[in-house]
Amino acid sequence: MGEHNPNFGGISESHRKNISLNHKVMIGKENPMYGKKHSSESKYLNKISHLKENLPEQRRKQMSNSAKNKPRIICKYCQESFTTSMHTRWHGEKCKNKINYVR
């Protein structure tokens, strides 16, 4: 963070070009996965590894407490309670019940 970050104060033009070149290498036929597909076994193993049941109990409790403690906002059009991110994305002035709203 701050002065200890290698990108502190911005990055040079040459560094930007290097980043751009490195990203372009992986496009199309240059990508190591080009033309290949994951086997059904590897898809299954990937799915299993990302399930919440595989997380330690302490981490699951931490996630649960974090979700419970998020501030909530009531949409004035549908009268439902949402986290701030859900309210911003789908409710408020964007709420589909705004059409039926009577003051």
Buried (B, 14 or more C-beta within 10 A) or exposed (E): EEEEEEEEEEEEEEEEEEEEEEEEEEEEEEEEEEEEEEEEEEEEEEEEEEEEEEEEEEEEEEEEEEEEEEEEBEBBBBEBEBEEEBBEEEBBEEBEEBEEEEE
